[in-house]
Amino acid sequence: MAMVVLIILGALVVAFLIFLIATYNNLVQLRQRLHNAWSQVDVQLKRRYDLIPNLVATVQGYAAHEKSTFEEIARVRNQAIAAKSVSEQSQAETMLSGALRNLFAVAEAYPELKANTNFMQLQEELTNTESKIAFSRQFYNDTVQKFNTSIELFPTNLVAGMLGFGSADYFTLQNEPEARQTVQVKF
């Protein structure tokens, strides 16, 4: 009888260890997908940051007296590059989108700029980059949803809590009305 109890207890311990290992491995896989998804967002944001100086330089050639607009773009671009967390990045991106709207509003006043081939190419590249950023953000937020759901479901939440898996932040727009507007890049 004691032998049967030991076998049952042994089987339960082995089953628990298998569950623990499988759950841990699943959480690690989800966390790695989350890091990968953020890396994809980061790549697209870097591409956007690299386009902005060229775009500003092109507009500057036509509208040199709009110095405050150019300075604001440089400032918020640097803030976005320096962002350390998803929350900081989200806030910086909101400000950068607003600054880009101002830049395109300035460009609207210069018909010869709108006809400039270099400006049109940069505008098209920025439009494509904005689409890629939107896709990357969506993929990242979908991955965050899967990860956060996984660590909140029972019994995985017990393992996640014991092993220090915390929830991830979504990459969302800030609660400013202009943040919900689309950056206009067409003329």
trRosetta pair geometry for C-beta under 8 A, 3 or more apart (Angstrom, degrees):
i j d omega theta_ij theta_ji phi_ij phi_ji
1 4 5.8 -52 -154 30 34 111
1 5 6.7 32 150 -16 65 104
2 5 5.6 -53 -151 36 36 113
2 6 6.3 37 151 -19 67 105
3 6 5.7 -54 -149 37 32 112
3 7 6.4 34 152 -20 65 105
4 7 5.7 -52 -147 36 31 112
4 8 6.3 31 153 -18 64 106
5 8 5.7 -54 -147 37 31 111
5 9 6.2 29 154 -16 65 108
6 9 5.7 -54 -142 41 30 110
6 10 6.0 34 155 -21 64 108
7 10 5.6 -53 -144 38 28 114
7 11 6.3 31 154 -21 63 106
8 11 5.7 -53 -147 36 30 112
8 12 6.4 30 152 -19 63 105
9 12 5.6 -53 -147 36 32 112
9 13 6.4 33 153 -19 65 104
10 13 5.7 -53 -148 35 31 111
10 14 6.3 29 154 -16 65 106
11 14 5.7 -54 -146 39 31 111
11 15 6.1 33 153 -20 65 107
12 15 5.6 -52 -143 38 30 112
12 16 6.2 32 155 -20 64 106
13 16 5.7 -53 -147 36 30 112
13 17 6.3 30 154 -18 64 106
14 17 5.7 -55 -147 37 31 111
14 18 6.3 33 153 -19 65 105
15 18 5.7 -53 -148 36 30 112
15 19 6.4 32 152 -19 64 106
16 19 5.6 -54 -149 37 32 113
16 20 6.2 34 152 -21 66 107
17 20 5.5 -51 -143 37 32 114
17 21 6.2 30 157 -16 65 106
18 21 5.9 -55 -145 39 28 108
18 22 6.1 26 157 -16 64 111
19 22 5.9 -59 -143 41 27 108
19 23 6.0 24 159 -18 65 111
19 155 7.8 11 165 87 132 130
20 23 6.0 -57 -143 38 24 109
20 24 6.2 25 158 -18 62 110
20 159 6.2 173 -133 -115 66 124
21 24 5.8 -56 -145 38 28 111
21 25 6.2 26 158 -17 64 108
22 25 5.9 -56 -146 38 28 110
22 26 6.3 30 155 -20 63 107
23 26 5.7 -55 -148 36 30 112
23 27 6.4 29 154 -17 64 106
23 155 7.8 -74 -100 98 153 87
23 156 5.4 -172 -150 -119 117 80
23 159 4.4 85 121 62 139 170
23 160 8.0 -108 158 -46 112 72
24 27 5.8 -57 -150 37 30 110
24 28 6.3 30 153 -19 65 106
24 159 6.4 -121 -64 170 71 128
24 163 6.3 142 -115 -74 98 171
25 28 5.6 -52 -146 36 32 112
25 29 6.4 35 153 -20 65 104
26 29 5.7 -53 -150 35 31 113
26 30 6.4 29 153 -16 64 106
26 150 7.0 -147 135 -167 110 138
26 156 7.6 -74 85 -126 129 128
27 30 5.7 -54 -147 38 33 111
27 31 6.2 34 154 -20 66 106
27 150 6.6 175 -100 130 73 127
27 151 6.7 80 -124 -83 112 91
27 156 7.2 158 -66 -171 109 111
27 159 7.2 -159 -25 114 143 112
27 160 6.0 172 -113 -96 146 89
27 163 7.2 126 86 82 156 138
27 165 5.2 -80 -177 -86 135 160
28 31 5.7 -54 -146 37 31 112
28 32 6.4 31 154 -19 64 105
29 32 5.8 -56 -149 36 30 110
29 33 6.5 33 151 -19 64 103
30 33 5.6 -50 -149 34 34 113
30 34 6.4 39 150 -23 64 104
30 143 7.7 163 -168 -174 74 83
30 146 6.2 -145 -141 119 113 100
30 147 4.5 152 157 -104 116 81
30 150 5.6 -141 -76 42 173 160
31 34 5.4 -51 -152 33 34 117
31 35 6.6 35 150 -18 65 101
31 147 6.6 103 -79 -133 51 128
31 165 7.0 -119 -67 -131 126 107
32 35 5.6 -48 -148 35 36 111
32 36 6.3 39 151 -19 65 105
33 36 5.5 -54 -148 39 33 114
33 37 6.2 36 152 -22 66 104
33 143 5.2 -152 130 -147 101 122
33 146 7.6 -25 95 81 141 132
33 147 7.4 -169 73 -63 104 109
34 37 5.7 -50 -146 34 29 111
34 38 6.5 28 154 -16 62 104
34 140 7.7 76 -152 -154 60 72
34 143 5.1 170 -97 140 60 117
34 144 6.4 90 -127 -82 107 58
34 147 5.1 15 -65 -52 129 154
34 168 5.6 -149 -159 -72 144 165
35 38 5.8 -55 -149 37 31 109
35 39 6.4 37 150 -24 64 105
36 39 5.5 -52 -150 32 32 115
36 40 6.7 35 151 -21 63 100
36 143 7.9 -153 68 -134 85 165
37 40 5.7 -51 -155 30 34 113
37 41 6.9 35 148 -16 64 101
37 136 7.5 153 -175 -172 69 73
37 139 5.4 -155 -141 124 105 92
37 140 4.1 151 148 -104 111 63
37 142 7.9 -154 -133 61 151 79
37 143 4.1 -168 -25 22 161 156
37 144 7.7 -132 90 -34 149 75
38 41 5.5 -50 -153 35 40 113
38 42 6.2 43 149 -22 68 106
38 86 7.3 -91 -121 -87 122 104
38 140 5.8 90 -78 -129 53 122
39 42 5.4 -53 -146 37 33 116
39 43 6.4 40 153 -25 65 100
40 43 5.7 -45 -148 28 32 113
40 44 6.8 26 155 -12 62 104
40 136 4.6 -158 125 -138 97 109
40 139 6.5 -20 84 82 146 135
40 140 7.1 -162 65 -61 102 97
41 44 6.0 -64 -156 40 32 106
41 45 6.2 29 151 -18 68 109
41 133 7.1 68 -147 -147 70 68
41 136 4.3 160 -88 140 59 118
41 137 5.9 85 -114 -77 116 57
41 140 5.1 -4 -42 -45 129 146
41 171 6.6 -180 -137 -55 163 174
42 45 5.7 -54 -143 38 31 111
42 46 6.3 36 155 -23 65 104
43 46 5.8 -53 -151 33 28 113
43 47 6.6 32 149 -21 62 103
43 136 7.6 -160 56 -118 88 156
44 47 5.5 -48 -152 31 36 116
44 48 6.6 39 149 -20 64 102
44 129 6.3 155 -170 -166 86 79
44 132 4.7 -162 -126 119 128 104
44 133 4.5 177 135 -84 131 67
44 136 4.9 -174 8 4 144 154
45 48 5.4 -51 -152 35 37 114
45 49 6.3 38 150 -20 67 103
45 80 7.0 -141 -180 159 120 116
45 89 7.5 -52 -111 -164 169 117
45 93 7.3 -82 -121 -94 121 114
45 133 6.5 91 -71 -117 64 113
46 49 5.5 -51 -146 36 33 112
46 50 6.4 35 153 -20 65 104
47 50 5.8 -55 -151 35 30 112
47 51 6.7 30 151 -20 63 106
47 129 5.2 -157 113 -129 114 122
47 132 7.5 3 64 81 147 140
48 51 5.8 -58 -153 33 33 111
48 52 6.7 43 152 -36 65 100
48 126 7.1 80 -132 -135 78 77
48 129 5.0 157 -81 148 79 136
48 130 7.4 88 -103 -72 121 60
48 133 6.4 18 -45 -61 136 136
49 52 5.8 -42 -152 14 34 118
49 77 5.8 131 -136 -164 88 101
49 80 6.7 -164 -88 96 115 119
49 81 5.8 100 -136 -76 156 101
50 53 7.4 -53 -169 25 34 99
50 54 7.8 21 146 -3 61 110
51 54 5.9 -70 -164 43 45 109
51 55 5.9 41 148 -22 80 112
51 122 6.3 147 -170 -159 100 89
51 125 5.9 -169 -120 111 135 115
51 126 5.4 170 138 -82 150 86
51 129 6.3 -153 -6 -2 152 162
52 55 5.6 -59 -144 39 32 112
52 56 6.1 31 159 -19 69 107
52 73 6.4 -168 179 168 120 115
52 77 5.4 -168 97 -104 159 141
52 100 7.6 -96 -116 -92 105 103
53 56 5.7 -55 -143 39 31 111
53 57 6.1 34 157 -22 66 106
53 77 8.0 149 -54 152 78 170
54 57 5.7 -53 -145 35 30 112
54 58 6.5 31 155 -20 63 104
54 122 5.6 -159 113 -113 109 132
55 58 5.9 -55 -152 33 30 111
55 59 6.5 22 154 -11 65 107
55 103 7.0 68 133 152 115 147
55 119 7.5 89 -138 -134 68 69
55 122 4.8 170 -89 155 82 138
55 123 7.6 111 -122 -68 113 58
55 126 6.6 39 -75 -55 145 139
56 59 5.9 -59 -146 42 31 106
56 60 5.8 39 153 -30 66 110
56 70 5.5 113 -167 -132 117 92
56 73 5.7 -178 -91 95 131 149
56 74 7.5 94 -144 -58 173 85
56 103 6.9 -81 -96 -132 75 138
57 60 5.4 -51 -141 32 28 119
57 61 6.9 39 156 -28 59 97
58 61 6.1 -49 -163 20 31 113
58 62 7.7 7 149 0 59 104
58 113 7.4 123 144 -155 91 99
58 116 6.5 169 -177 113 114 147
58 118 5.5 -161 -115 112 131 112
58 119 4.8 169 150 -83 141 84
58 122 6.2 -175 7 17 154 154
59 62 6.1 -72 -163 45 41 100
59 63 5.7 -27 163 36 81 110
59 66 7.5 -53 141 64 109 139
59 70 7.8 -174 89 -84 110 101
59 103 6.2 178 13 -171 174 96
59 106 6.3 80 180 100 132 117
59 107 5.3 -82 -117 -81 116 98
59 110 7.8 146 -147 42 75 144
59 113 6.3 57 -120 -160 62 143
59 119 7.2 101 -66 -117 68 118
60 63 6.7 -82 -120 65 25 68
60 64 5.9 60 -180 -97 69 61
60 66 7.7 -131 -109 61 59 98
60 70 6.0 55 -89 -93 109 144
61 64 7.4 11 -133 -59 13 90
62 107 7.7 75 75 -124 135 68
62 110 4.6 105 148 179 133 161
62 112 6.5 -178 -128 84 129 98
62 113 4.2 -123 28 -74 173 116
62 116 7.6 -133 -47 -32 136 144
63 66 4.4 15 141 2 110 122
63 106 5.4 158 126 164 169 113
63 107 7.4 -123 -6 -86 142 49
63 109 7.3 90 -97 73 132 109
63 110 5.9 -124 -54 -40 106 142
63 113 7.3 -22 -23 -57 101 154
64 67 7.5 16 163 -61 55 82
66 69 4.4 -19 160 29 102 122
66 70 6.4 109 108 -21 83 93
66 106 4.9 67 -134 -142 164 143
67 70 5.8 -61 -151 39 36 109
67 71 6.1 34 155 -19 71 108
68 71 5.6 -53 -143 38 32 112
68 72 6.2 36 156 -22 65 105
69 72 5.8 -55 -149 34 28 112
69 73 6.6 28 153 -18 63 105
69 99 7.6 144 -167 -163 69 80
69 102 5.3 -156 -135 133 105 115
69 103 6.0 145 165 -87 118 64
69 106 5.5 131 126 -45 177 148
70 73 5.8 -53 -150 34 32 111
70 74 6.4 32 153 -17 65 106
70 103 8.0 88 -85 -105 55 102
71 74 5.7 -55 -149 37 32 111
71 75 6.2 33 153 -21 66 107
72 75 5.7 -54 -146 36 31 112
72 76 6.3 16 162 -8 67 108
72 99 5.1 -165 125 -124 101 113
72 102 7.0 5 83 71 140 152
73 76 6.3 -61 -142 43 27 98
73 77 5.9 31 158 -23 64 111
73 96 7.7 75 -144 -141 65 70
73 99 4.6 156 -94 157 66 127
73 100 7.1 94 -119 -72 109 55
73 102 7.8 -148 -61 71 97 110
73 103 6.0 48 -74 -61 139 125
74 77 5.8 -56 -143 36 26 113
74 78 6.4 26 158 -18 62 107
75 78 6.0 -60 -154 36 27 109
75 79 6.6 27 150 -18 63 106
76 79 5.3 -47 -146 35 40 116
76 80 6.3 43 153 -22 67 102
76 92 6.6 159 -174 -163 79 75
76 95 4.4 -147 -139 124 129 109
76 96 4.8 180 134 -81 116 65
76 98 7.9 -142 -132 62 174 91
76 99 4.9 179 42 -19 144 149
77 80 5.7 -54 -150 35 31 112
77 81 6.4 31 152 -19 64 105
77 96 6.2 95 -82 -117 56 114
77 99 7.8 -113 -40 85 80 153
78 81 5.7 -51 -146 36 33 112
78 82 6.2 22 157 -11 65 112
79 82 5.9 -66 -146 45 28 105
79 83 6.8 54 151 -54 63 87
79 92 4.7 -164 120 -125 96 112
79 95 6.8 0 78 74 140 142
79 96 7.9 -160 68 -56 99 97
80 83 5.8 -24 -155 -13 34 117
80 89 6.9 71 -153 -142 70 63
80 92 3.8 164 -92 145 66 124
80 93 6.0 97 -124 -70 119 56
80 95 7.6 -156 -58 67 100 99
80 96 5.1 7 -50 -47 145 139
82 92 8.0 172 58 -101 72 157
83 88 3.9 174 -151 118 93 103
83 89 4.1 142 126 -77 150 62
83 91 7.7 164 -116 56 128 85
83 92 4.8 -127 -60 6 130 145
84 88 5.6 43 43 43 63 152
85 88 4.7 96 51 10 79 100
85 89 6.8 -140 95 -5 40 88
85 169 7.2 55 164 33 101 150
86 89 5.6 -55 -145 39 30 114
86 90 6.2 36 154 -25 64 106
86 168 7.5 80 -9 175 158 83
86 169 4.2 174 76 82 134 118
86 170 7.5 160 149 89 139 18
86 171 5.5 -108 -167 -84 106 79
87 90 5.7 -51 -148 32 28 114
87 91 6.6 25 155 -14 62 105
87 169 5.7 -71 -50 175 85 165
88 91 5.9 -57 -150 38 31 109
88 92 6.2 28 154 -17 67 110
89 92 5.7 -58 -145 40 30 110
89 93 6.1 31 156 -21 66 108
89 171 6.9 -38 94 -129 114 105
90 93 5.9 -55 -146 35 26 110
90 94 6.7 31 153 -22 61 103
90 171 5.5 -172 -83 -155 104 62
90 172 5.9 30 -148 61 141 49
90 173 7.0 -160 -174 -104 98 19
90 174 6.5 138 137 -53 95 79
91 94 5.7 -52 -154 29 32 114
91 95 6.8 27 152 -13 64 104
91 174 5.5 70 -111 -67 64 129
92 95 5.8 -56 -152 39 35 109
92 96 6.1 35 151 -20 68 108
93 96 5.4 -52 -141 38 34 113
93 97 6.3 40 157 -23 65 101
93 173 7.9 -102 97 -110 106 65
94 97 5.9 -52 -151 31 28 111
94 98 6.8 27 151 -16 60 105
94 173 5.7 115 -94 -157 107 73
94 174 4.2 -37 -55 15 170 111
94 176 6.2 115 172 36 133 121
94 179 4.2 -17 -145 -116 109 118
95 98 5.7 -56 -155 36 34 113
95 99 6.4 34 150 -19 67 105
96 99 5.5 -53 -146 37 35 112
96 100 6.3 36 154 -20 66 103
97 100 5.7 -53 -148 36 32 111
97 101 6.6 38 150 -23 63 101
97 178 7.9 172 104 136 102 90
97 179 6.8 99 69 -131 133 59
97 181 8.0 162 143 75 121 78
97 183 5.1 -119 -155 -68 89 112
98 101 5.6 -49 -152 30 34 114
98 102 6.8 35 150 -18 63 101
98 176 7.9 -29 -63 109 135 142
98 178 5.3 65 -103 125 106 132
98 179 7.3 -48 -51 -79 104 63
99 102 5.6 -51 -155 34 36 113
99 103 6.5 40 147 -22 66 102
100 103 5.3 -48 -148 32 38 116
100 104 6.4 33 155 -14 67 103
100 126 7.9 179 -157 -177 136 140
100 183 5.2 8 98 -145 125 128
100 185 7.9 -25 156 -79 118 95
101 104 6.0 -58 -149 40 31 106
101 105 6.4 36 149 -24 64 105
101 178 7.3 -130 34 -178 161 116
101 181 7.2 47 -93 99 150 124
101 183 5.9 -126 -67 -129 82 71
101 184 6.5 71 -125 28 81 87
102 105 5.4 -52 -149 33 33 115
102 106 6.6 37 151 -20 65 100
103 106 5.7 -52 -155 32 33 112
103 107 6.5 31 148 -18 65 106
104 107 5.3 -47 -143 37 39 115
104 108 6.5 57 151 -36 63 95
104 183 7.5 126 0 179 145 81
104 184 5.7 -171 113 87 153 84
104 185 6.3 -118 -100 -104 146 48
104 187 8.0 -149 -166 -72 100 92
105 108 5.5 -40 -155 15 34 121
105 109 7.7 34 150 -19 56 97
106 109 6.2 -58 -171 25 38 110
106 110 7.6 10 145 -2 66 109
107 110 6.0 -74 -158 43 44 101
107 113 5.3 -127 -153 114 82 136
107 114 6.6 120 157 -71 95 79
107 119 7.3 165 -149 -167 133 136
107 187 7.3 -92 121 -84 111 130
108 114 7.5 50 -119 -66 35 124
108 187 6.9 -174 -106 -123 70 100
110 113 3.8 49 107 7 117 118
110 114 6.8 158 95 -16 67 81
111 114 5.6 -53 -150 34 38 113
111 115 6.6 30 154 -14 67 106
112 115 5.8 -59 -151 40 35 109
112 116 6.9 58 145 -46 62 92
113 116 5.4 -33 -157 -1 40 121
113 119 5.7 105 173 -62 74 172
114 119 7.0 -109 -116 108 21 139
114 120 7.7 71 177 -72 47 90
114 187 4.5 -153 -143 150 120 161
115 120 7.7 -17 -169 -44 20 120
116 119 3.9 70 80 11 108 113
116 120 6.6 178 88 -13 55 84
117 120 5.7 -56 -146 36 31 111
117 121 6.4 30 156 -18 66 105
118 121 5.8 -55 -149 36 30 110
118 122 6.3 28 154 -16 65 108
119 122 5.7 -56 -146 40 31 110
119 123 6.1 35 153 -23 65 108
120 123 5.5 -52 -145 36 30 116
120 124 6.4 32 154 -19 63 104
121 124 5.7 -54 -148 36 31 110
121 125 6.3 29 154 -17 65 107
122 125 5.6 -55 -145 39 32 111
122 126 6.2 33 154 -19 65 106
123 126 5.8 -54 -147 37 28 111
123 127 6.4 34 152 -22 62 104
123 185 5.3 165 -165 172 86 99
123 186 7.7 123 165 -93 125 36
123 187 7.4 -45 -157 -6 165 105
124 127 5.6 -50 -149 32 32 115
124 128 6.6 31 152 -15 64 104
125 128 5.7 -53 -149 38 33 111
125 129 6.2 34 151 -20 65 107
126 129 5.4 -53 -143 38 33 113
126 130 6.3 39 155 -24 66 102
126 185 5.5 -160 97 -135 113 152
127 130 5.8 -50 -149 31 29 112
127 131 6.8 30 151 -18 61 102
127 185 4.9 -161 -74 88 90 140
127 186 7.5 62 -92 -60 136 78
128 131 5.7 -54 -155 33 34 112
128 132 6.5 31 150 -16 66 105
129 132 5.5 -55 -148 38 36 111
129 133 6.2 40 152 -22 68 103
130 133 5.6 -50 -146 34 32 114
130 134 6.5 36 153 -21 63 103
130 183 6.2 -138 -120 59 147 123
130 185 7.0 179 -3 -7 148 143
131 134 5.7 -52 -150 34 32 112
131 135 6.5 30 152 -16 64 105
132 135 5.7 -52 -147 37 34 111
132 136 6.1 33 154 -18 66 108
133 136 5.7 -57 -145 40 30 110
133 137 6.2 33 155 -21 66 105
134 137 5.8 -52 -146 35 29 112
134 138 6.4 29 154 -19 62 106
135 138 5.7 -56 -151 35 31 111
135 139 6.4 29 153 -17 66 106
136 139 5.7 -53 -145 38 32 111
136 140 6.2 35 154 -20 65 106
137 140 5.6 -54 -147 37 30 113
137 141 6.2 26 157 -15 66 107
137 171 5.2 -122 -144 94 92 126
138 141 5.9 -57 -145 40 29 107
138 142 6.3 33 154 -21 64 106
139 142 5.7 -53 -147 35 30 113
139 143 6.4 30 153 -18 63 106
140 143 5.7 -59 -153 37 30 111
140 144 6.4 34 149 -21 66 104
140 171 5.5 27 100 12 133 129
141 144 5.3 -45 -144 34 37 116
141 145 6.4 43 153 -23 64 100
141 170 5.1 46 -125 -147 96 93
141 171 6.0 -115 -64 41 94 82
141 172 7.7 88 -102 -66 130 75
142 145 5.6 -51 -152 31 32 115
142 146 6.7 30 151 -16 64 103
143 146 5.7 -51 -149 36 34 110
143 147 6.2 33 153 -17 66 108
144 147 5.7 -58 -145 40 30 111
144 148 5.9 24 160 -14 68 111
144 168 4.6 -126 -132 91 92 117
144 169 7.2 -64 -140 91 143 24
144 170 5.3 171 101 -91 158 65
144 171 7.8 167 -22 -3 148 77
145 148 6.1 -57 -138 42 25 105
145 149 6.1 26 161 -19 62 110
145 170 7.9 42 -57 -93 77 108
146 149 6.0 -57 -145 38 25 110
146 150 6.3 28 156 -23 61 109
147 150 5.8 -59 -152 33 27 113
147 151 6.6 12 159 -8 65 107
147 167 7.6 137 116 -143 96 56
147 168 5.5 35 90 10 138 124
148 151 6.2 -60 -144 41 31 101
148 152 6.2 21 159 -14 65 115
148 167 4.7 48 -119 -141 98 98
148 168 6.2 -118 -58 38 96 79
149 152 6.0 -70 -147 42 28 106
149 153 6.3 33 159 -32 67 106
150 153 6.2 -51 -146 20 27 110
150 156 5.8 -75 171 128 68 157
150 160 7.6 136 121 -69 79 141
151 156 6.4 -114 -118 127 30 107
151 157 6.1 88 163 -105 51 65
151 160 3.9 143 -144 -148 90 167
151 165 5.1 -143 -115 117 131 117
151 166 7.6 127 151 -164 163 10
151 167 6.3 -160 74 -81 135 68
152 156 8.0 21 54 83 23 102
152 157 5.5 24 -153 -86 22 117
152 167 7.6 30 -53 -86 103 113
153 156 5.1 39 77 38 86 113
153 157 6.2 -180 70 -32 29 95
154 157 5.6 -43 -85 24 52 111
154 158 7.2 54 -139 -19 69 97
155 158 5.1 -28 -178 19 77 119
155 159 7.0 72 132 -12 80 95
156 159 5.7 -58 -156 41 46 108
156 160 5.8 46 148 -22 76 108
157 160 5.5 -52 -137 41 33 114
157 161 6.0 37 160 -22 65 106
158 161 6.0 -55 -149 35 25 110
158 162 6.5 22 155 -16 61 109
159 162 5.8 -58 -147 38 31 109
159 163 6.0 4 163 2 67 116
159 165 8.0 22 114 20 73 126
160 163 6.3 -73 -140 51 24 94
160 165 3.9 -78 -156 61 86 116
161 164 8.0 44 -178 -62 24 25
161 165 7.6 -67 -51 49 26 77
173 176 7.8 -109 157 44 96 75
173 179 4.3 156 176 147 111 113
173 180 6.0 140 112 -79 155 60
174 179 4.9 -169 58 -78 77 171
175 179 7.3 40 42 47 4 139
176 179 4.3 95 65 -10 88 110
176 180 7.8 -168 89 -9 53 80
177 180 6.3 -62 -165 29 38 107
177 181 7.6 40 144 -27 65 101
178 181 5.5 -44 -159 17 51 119
